[in-house]
Amino acid sequence: MSKPRGEPRRKSKLLKHSSNHSQPSSDNSSDKTSLSINASKPVPQNNELKPGLYIIATPIGNARDISLRALDTLRIADVIVCEDTRVTSKLLAIHHITRPLMAYHEHNSELAGPKIINRLKRGEIVALVSDAGTPLISDPGFRLVQACAREKIYATHLPGASSVLTSLVLAGLPTDRFLFAGFPPNKAGKSLSFFENLKFVQATLIFLENPKRLVKSLNNMAHIFGPRDAAIGRELTKKFEEIRKGSLQELSDHYTLNGMPKGEVTIVISPPTTNEMATPKQDIDRLLKKVLAISSLKDAVSAVVKETGAPKRDVYTRALELKIQFK
């Protein structure tokens, strides 16, 4: 149906804004229709978007992996809080966005945090982004969310890219239960203890690691977790994206031979097998005898359960038997 004369054709602001970064292909009419429907509402103006903290996921490699809603919010934010202003400036330039930037990271969070909260109290719209991926994952942004909760300040999340979830999806390992454990400690002793505490967690494990420490971490993981299946993700969503799979030792051997990969990597490790979870009875007896000699029954049971992952009831029953034997 043709549009009545005298009524000007209006182009939604969302379509106007999105045209700078999203051009639907000419042979995909369904995408065009969907975009037109979703774009029927204009972009919220500064006085229409609720004041508060907007936690916005940014691309982890491909600059187009950011939502239209995220771009709209970045365009009208009073200030964009970011880890590194140089990194965020590049992303904003790609999408033709110019807004004030404010650095917020582990080294200045105590000083910058109160300033951000004061701006929020004044009714400003504050966008929080990380250098790449979803904010608050391995960064101090959670302190801002805590402060917002205390001060009853509105906070919301605009979801998007995440290296943790992308690597999990591509690893081909169980996804029904997983644990993100962040960066392993750098020192060898602490690293081994760190992995030891995760040995019996019945879930797929996900770590981030610096490429310079990758081989060292893989060796420590192989020592603690044994021949479990694993996957290394690097350059995720980029042209040379790679997911390398194998046992922990095979992956360690590969990077020892070929050198460290480029960029930060993710490590995904399969859950423990049934055989791993079944600690031999003699090992439990040995540990119980050792701990019972210096601790109470209750403390000894707790220590052995933590060490072995064995069922607490079984350990408690065996501890009682041993205590009676040695009376």
N, C-alpha and C positions, 0 to 999 in steps of 0.2 A: 504494500500500500504506500502510495506517495505521500510525502509530508505536506500538510496544508500550507498554502502560500501565506507568507507573512509571519510564520512561526520559524525563527532561526534554528538551524541545526546546531545542537550543543554537543561538544566533545567532552566526555568526563575527564576530570583532572587526573584520575588514576591512569587512564589510557595515555594521556599526554605525558605524564611522568614516566610511565613504564616504557614508552616508545624509545626512550634513550638507552634502555638496556635489554629489552626483550622484543624481538621481531619474530612473530610466528611465521612458520614456513607457509608458502602460498598454497601448498597442496594439502594442508591440514585444516579444513574448514571447521571441524568440530572444536579444535583448540581455539579458533577465532571466536566462535559462538560462545564458548565457555568464558573466555576472557571478557567479552562484551557484557555478558550477564553479571559476572563478578565485579565489573568496573562500573556498574550502573550508579553506585553511590560515590559521591565525590570524596577526595582525600580529606580527612579531618583537618580543619584549620587549627591553629595553635590553641584557640579558645574552645575548641570542640573536643580535643583529646584530653582525657583526664590527667591532671598533674600527677606525677609520681615517677617511680623508677621502672624503666623498660629494659629488661635484660635481653639482649639481642644476639642470637647466634650469627656468626659471620662465616664466610667460606673457609675451608681448610686447604684449598689449593686452586679450585676453579672459581673465578670471580663471579660467575653467573649463579653459583649455588647460594643464593640469598633470596628470601621471599619478598614479594611486592610489599607486604605489610611492613617488613623490616625497613625497606628503603623509604617508604612513606614516613615512618616514625623518625628515621635518621634525618630526613629533610626538615622536619619541624621541631626537632629537639632544641631546647635552650642551650644544652651543652652535651657533648658526647664524651663520656668517660672511657678511657682506653688504657691498655697496658703500655704501648709504645706509640706516641703520636705520629712518628714517621711511618710506621706500618699502616695505621688506620688512615692516614692521609692518602696513601696510595689507593686504598680501596675506595675511599670517598671520591677521589679524582676520576676513577674509572666510571663511576655512576653520576658524575657531575653534581656532587653534593659539597656544599661549603658551610660548615658549622663550627662553632668554637669547640676546641678540644681541651681535655684536662687529663693529665696522666694519673693513673692509679694502679699501683703494683705492690708487690711484697715489701719493697724497700721504703715506700712512702705512705703506706696505707694508714698508719696511725696519725699522720699529719693531714693527709688529704681526705680521709674518711669524714671527719667532722665538718669540713668545708662542703662536701657533697650533701650531707644530711641537712645542713643549714639552707642550701639552695632548694632542696626538696621541701623543707618547711615553708619556704617563701612561695611555694606553689609552682615551681618550675617543672618542666618535663626533662628528665635526665635519662639519656640512653647509655647503657653500660654494655661495652663490647670487649672481647679479648682479641689478641692478635690473630687468632684463628680458631674457629670452632665455637663451642658453647661456653659462655662465661661461667665461672664458679667451679669448673672442672680443673682441678690443680691450679687454682689462683685464689687470691684473697677476697674475691667478690662476695663470698658468703657473709663476711662481716657487715657489709652494707645491707644485705637482706635481713640480718639479725637486728641491725639498728632500725631499719624500717618497721619491723614488727614491734619493737619497743616503743617507737614514736608514733605508731599507728599511721604510717605513711603507706600509701598504695604502691604495690610492686607487682609486676607481672612478667611473664616470659614469652618471648617471641621465638619459637623453636626453629631449629634448622640443622646445619651440618655439625657432625661430631666425629672425630677420628676414632673415638672409643667404639661407637656403635658401627661405624663403617667397617672397621677392622673385624669386629665380631661377626658381622653379616657375611663378610668375604672369607673368613677363616675356614668355614665348613666344619665347625666344631659345635657341640651342643649349645643352644641358645636359651633353653628354658630356665636356666639359673646361671648367673654370672656375677663375678666380683671384679670391680675396677680397683686396683691396688696402687695406682699412681706410679711415681718414679721409685725404683729401689734405692736404698742407701748406697752411697758411694764407697764407703769403707768396707773392706772384705769381711771382717768379723760381723759387722752389723748387717751386711747383705745376706750372709748365710743364715743368721738368726731370723731375719725378716722372712726369707723363703721358708724356713723351717716352720714358722708359725702359720704358714698358709698351706702346708703340705696336705693336710687332711680336710681342707675346705671342699665340700662336695659341690663344686661349681666350676665353670670355665673361668680361668683367671686372665685378666687383661692388665698389661703394664705399659707405661711409656718409658722410653729410654733414649739417652743421648747416643749417637752412633759411635762415639769414641769409646764408650763403655759397653757396647753391645756384646762383644765376644766374651768379655769378663763376666757379664751377667748371665749369658747363655751357659757358660761353663759352670757357674754356681747353681743355676737352675737345674742343669743336667745332674749335678751332684746330689741335689736335694730331691728333685721330682722324678729322677730316673728317666727311662726312655718314653716319656709321654709325647703324644703328637702335639705339634705347635705350628704357629704361622707367624711370619714377620710381615708387617705391612709398612710400606714406605711410598712416598710421593702420592699419597691417596688423592684421588679425583683429578690428578694431573696427567699429562700426556704419557709419562713413563711410570705410571702406577704399577706397583709390583706387590704381589702376595706370594711369598715363598713358604712352602710347606715342607714338613719333615719332622723327624724326632729332634729333640733339643740338641742332642750331640751332633746330629747331621747338620743342623743349622749353624752350630758353633764352628764345625769343621769348614763349612762353606765360606763363612765370613773371615775365618782365619786365613784361608787360602786366597780369597779374592779381595780382601781389604774391606774397610768399613763402608757402609752404604752412605748415600747422600741424604741429609736431613734427618729430623727426628723420626723415630720408628715406634711402632706399636708391636707388642709381643702378646700373642694369645695362646694360652696353654690349656689343653684338655683337662677335664676333671680327673680325680684319682680313680683307678680301677678298683674292682671289688677285692682283688688280691692285695692291693696297697692298703686298703682299709682294714684288712684282717691282720692284725699284729699277732705274731706267734706267742703262744702262752708263756713260753720260757722267757721271752723278752719282757712281758708284763711282770712276771714273777721277779726277774732280776731288778727291774726298776722299783717295784714295790718294796723289796727287801732293802734296797739302798735308801729309799726315802723314809720308810718306816723307822729306820734306825735314828733318824734325826728329827722326825716330824710326827704330829698327831695323825690318827687314822684319817680324819677328815681331810687334812692338808695333803696327806700322801695320795689319797684317792684323786683329789682335784689335780694334783701335779701330774699323775700318770695318765689321767684322762686327757689332759691338755697335750701331753707329749705324744700319746699314741692315737688319740681319736677313738679309742675303744669305748664301748657302751659303759656308762657310769655304773649301772647296776652290776654288770659282770666284774668290773674292777673292785667295787665295794665288797662283793661276796668273796672274791679271792683274797682281798686284804684282810678280811675277818679270819679266813682260814689260816693265813700265814701268821697272823698275830697270835692265834691260839697255839699253833705249832711251836712258836718260839718263846712261849711263856715259861 
